[in-house]
Amino acid sequence: MELLTKFIDDAKIDDEEFFEYVQEADNDELAEFVQLFNEVIDNSYSEEKSNNKFNFIANSTLSGLSFPCGEIDCKINSIYSLARNAILYADTVYLQNPFAQYVKHKEFNDKLRQDLIGDLIVLSYIRPLLEEKIFKIAVSKVHYCHDCYTRFQENYLQTFDWNLKTVEPLIADYLIENVDFHLLWGVESIGIEISGNNDLLNHPMVVNFIKYVPENLKSKARKGERIKLNNSDIKNSGITNYLLNEIEKNLSIQDFYSTYYSCHVLTDREFDIKLLKLINKDIYEQNARQGEIIKNLNHLVPFIDEVPIEKLITMRKNEGESFQVYRDKVNSLSKNNILTIQDSKQIYQDEIRPELNKINLTLKNNKKVLWGNIKSNVFLASTYISTSLFTGILPTNIDKIVASVGGFGFAKNIGQDVLKLIKKPEVRNNELYFLWKIKQDNKIEI
């Protein structure tokens, strides 16, 4: 991790001057930078297999990748939503590497340069989580010696490849049946608009043909018109191969990290879950519950969207023990079930919100008692002194006497009660104190 952040600092790749450099640099310079940056990412982590149930591997959308949408707003919205949930639940979330896609390019057109700048902007947004190792970037390549690679093939790769080949026709059929494809001829190029009632796409996307337009589409295209493609046109255009390639990359990274690093799969797409069940049912069933908890955490704790990410990170660092207790409580509330959004909302209404209100009530009642004690002690002390003054029996060295006996016990008691008011010991023992502290510090009403 230190290697990655040091490279970011030394190269200053997260400021506007570097973005200008990306726009103006020649192709060779940019290719060299992309190659070097990916090597830095791959060498920044030394991963070991772990049974930690709080480590996750995110899918392409949640990782802020350009598939299915390369717009900067979509990327930031996706990764910001994940960031808050990760801070409040995960030890580590591995993000798929957004920079790996650029290594294959030798020439960088304006679109590629803008995409690269967008990914660098996203990197600057998640920098605090990278520094705390709540986010890590998944390696894009793994090195093996001959013997280890042979074992890797036998134990994993052959089975995965066979399973993938088996489901490829199913994926292609799903795309044709559930996705709409329309041919567009815009101002500069011919492209295909991809849309449909499915969770693979959050909104329509357009794939433009830059260098080559398939013959069957070239003859069909009409300037300014939007033409629905039939199944034959879709298959012959090669567009399903493009989608298939992106889906398989996402699937392979998630399955690899699940198998080798025991990470729970984290996805916002039912489509991914169906494929994982087909390819590796055992892995899916082992980690599905944890993935659903972190995915739906903003419904379990709906007020976290109001809290700046930097404040959440600081709270987690400062309240480490209460964070652990709160997280265990969230797990127990799920009752070992795979949570839906509705389940999460119900748990908040039935369990979490009443408990947070109970903390407020406990604190309010304690304040009444403690303030009563303080007032009582102050009254007794002042009454003693006033009576002594009135009767004329107050000794001349009263200040020293009060100090030597602890203020007749009154000052000591007052001090202890004030400390109780400040420290709130009874409140801190509550399993959801961590959430309550977030709510209180940010003045959030529930």
JONORDA-V285636 format. One record per backbone hydrogen bond with DSSP energy under -0.5 kcal/mol. NH is the residue of the N-H (numbers start at 0). CO is the residue of the C=O. E is the energy in kcal/mol with one decimal. If there is no record, write none. Layout:
((NH:CO:E) (NH:CO:E))
This chain:
((4:0:-2.4) (5:1:-2.4) (6:2:-2.1) (7:3:-2.3) (8:4:-2.3) (9:5:-3.2) (10:6:-2.7) (11:7:-1.0) (12:7:-1.1) (14:11:-0.9) (17:14:-0.6) (18:14:-1.5) (19:15:-2.1) (20:16:-1.8) (21:17:-2.3) (22:18:-1.5) (23:19:-1.6) (24:20:-2.9) (29:25:-2.1) (30:26:-2.6) (31:27:-2.2) (32:28:-2.3) (33:29:-2.6) (34:30:-2.2) (35:31:-2.5) (36:32:-3.0) (37:33:-2.1) (38:34:-1.7) (39:35:-2.2) (40:36:-2.2) (41:37:-2.5) (42:38:-1.6) (43:40:-1.2) (46:44:-0.5) (54:51:-1.0) (55:91:-2.3) (56:263:-2.4) (57:93:-2.8) (58:265:-1.7) (62:58:-1.7) (63:60:-1.6) (64:59:-2.5) (67:65:-0.5) (74:70:-2.1) (75:71:-2.5) (76:72:-2.5) (77:73:-2.3) (78:74:-2.3) (79:75:-2.5) (80:76:-1.9) (81:77:-1.9) (82:78:-2.2) (83:79:-1.9) (84:80:-1.5) (85:81:-2.9) (86:82:-2.4) (87:83:-1.6) (88:85:-1.3) (89:85:-1.4) (90:53:-3.1) (91:53:-1.3) (92:133:-3.0) (93:55:-3.3) (94:92:-0.5) (94:135:-3.4) (97:95:-0.5) (99:96:-0.7) (101:98:-1.1) (102:99:-1.1) (104:101:-1.4) (108:106:-0.6) (112:108:-2.2) (113:109:-2.4) (114:110:-2.3) (115:111:-2.4) (116:112:-2.3) (117:113:-2.4) (118:114:-2.2) (119:115:-2.0) (120:116:-2.2) (121:117:-2.2) (122:118:-2.0) (123:119:-1.7) (124:120:-1.6) (125:121:-1.8) (128:125:-0.8) (129:125:-1.9) (130:126:-2.4) (131:127:-1.4) (132:129:-0.9) (133:128:-1.9) (134:128:-1.7) (135:92:-2.1) (137:94:-3.5) (137:135:-0.6) (148:144:-2.7) (149:145:-2.0) (150:146:-2.0) (151:147:-2.6) (152:148:-2.6) (153:149:-2.3) (154:150:-3.2) (155:151:-1.9) (156:151:-2.2) (157:152:-2.5) (159:155:-2.6) (160:156:-3.0) (161:157:-2.2) (162:158:-2.5) (163:159:-2.7) (164:160:-2.6) (165:161:-1.6) (166:162:-1.8) (167:163:-1.5) (168:164:-0.6) (170:166:-2.4) (171:167:-2.5) (172:168:-2.4) (173:169:-2.3) (174:170:-2.4) (175:171:-2.1) (176:172:-2.3) (177:173:-2.5) (178:174:-1.7) (179:194:-3.5) (181:192:-2.3) (182:226:-3.7) (183:190:-3.2) (184:224:-0.7) (185:188:-2.2) (190:183:-2.7) (191:206:-2.6) (192:181:-3.2) (193:204:-3.8) (194:179:-2.3) (194:192:-0.5) (197:195:-1.7) (204:193:-2.5) (206:191:-2.6) (207:205:-0.6) (208:189:-2.8) (209:207:-0.7) (216:213:-1.0) (217:213:-2.4) (218:214:-1.9) (220:216:-2.0) (223:184:-1.9) (224:221:-2.4) (226:182:-2.3) (226:224:-0.6) (228:180:-2.8) (233:229:-2.3) (234:230:-2.3) (235:231:-2.4) (236:232:-1.6) (237:233:-0.8) (237:234:-0.7) (238:233:-0.6) (239:233:-0.6) (241:237:-1.4) (242:238:-2.0) (243:239:-2.8) (244:240:-2.3) (245:241:-1.8) (246:242:-2.5) (247:243:-2.5) (248:244:-2.0) (249:245:-2.0) (250:246:-2.3) (251:247:-2.8) (252:248:-2.0) (253:249:-2.0) (254:250:-2.5) (255:251:-2.4) (256:252:-2.3) (257:253:-1.9) (258:254:-2.5) (259:255:-3.0) (260:256:-1.3) (261:257:-0.6) (262:256:-2.0) (263:54:-2.8) (265:56:-2.6) (266:264:-0.5) (272:268:-1.3) (273:269:-2.2) (274:270:-1.8) (275:271:-2.6) (276:272:-2.1) (277:273:-1.4) (278:274:-2.4) (279:275:-2.9) (283:279:-2.1) (284:280:-2.5) (285:281:-1.7) (286:282:-1.5) (287:283:-1.6) (290:286:-1.8) (291:287:-2.0) (292:288:-1.8) (293:289:-2.0) (294:290:-2.0) (295:291:-1.9) (296:293:-0.9) (298:295:-1.8) (299:295:-1.6) (300:296:-2.8) (301:298:-0.5) (303:300:-1.7) (304:301:-0.7) (305:302:-1.5) (306:303:-1.7) (311:307:-1.8) (312:308:-2.4) (313:309:-2.2) (314:310:-2.5) (315:311:-2.4) (316:312:-2.2) (317:313:-2.6) (318:314:-2.2) (319:316:-0.7) (322:318:-2.3) (323:319:-1.8) (324:320:-2.1) (325:321:-2.5) (326:322:-2.5) (327:323:-2.1) (328:324:-1.9) (329:325:-2.3) (330:326:-2.0) (331:327:-2.1) (332:328:-2.2) (333:329:-1.2) (333:330:-0.5) (334:331:-1.1) (335:330:-0.7) (336:333:-1.9) (338:336:-0.8) (343:339:-2.3) (344:340:-2.3) (345:341:-2.3) (346:342:-2.5) (347:343:-1.9) (348:344:-2.1) (349:345:-2.9) (350:346:-2.6) (351:346:-1.9) (352:347:-3.2) (354:350:-1.4) (355:351:-2.3) (356:352:-2.3) (357:353:-2.1) (358:354:-1.8) (359:355:-1.7) (360:356:-2.2) (361:357:-2.8) (362:358:-2.6) (363:359:-2.4) (364:360:-2.7) (365:361:-2.6) (366:362:-2.3) (367:363:-1.8) (368:364:-2.1) (369:365:-3.1) (370:366:-3.1) (371:367:-1.9) (372:368:-2.2) (373:369:-2.7) (374:370:-2.7) (375:371:-2.3) (376:372:-2.7) (377:373:-2.6) (378:374:-2.7) (379:375:-2.5) (380:376:-2.4) (381:377:-2.6) (382:378:-2.5) (383:379:-2.3) (384:380:-2.0) (385:381:-2.7) (386:382:-2.6) (387:383:-2.1) (388:384:-2.4) (389:385:-2.3) (390:386:-2.4) (391:387:-1.2) (392:387:-1.6) (393:387:-0.9) (397:394:-1.1) (399:396:-0.5) (400:396:-2.0) (401:397:-2.7) (402:398:-1.9) (403:399:-2.4) (404:400:-1.8) (405:402:-1.1) (406:401:-5.1) (408:404:-0.5) (408:405:-0.9) (409:406:-1.7) (410:406:-0.8) (411:405:-1.1) (412:408:-2.0) (413:409:-2.8) (414:410:-2.7) (415:411:-2.3) (416:412:-2.3) (417:413:-2.4) (418:414:-2.2) (419:415:-1.9) (420:416:-1.9) (421:417:-2.0) (422:418:-3.0) (423:419:-2.1) (427:423:-2.0) (428:424:-0.9) (429:426:-1.8) (432:429:-1.7) (435:431:-2.3) (436:432:-3.0) (437:433:-1.7) (438:434:-2.4) (439:435:-2.9) (440:436:-2.8) (441:437:-1.4) (442:439:-1.5) (443:438:-2.6))
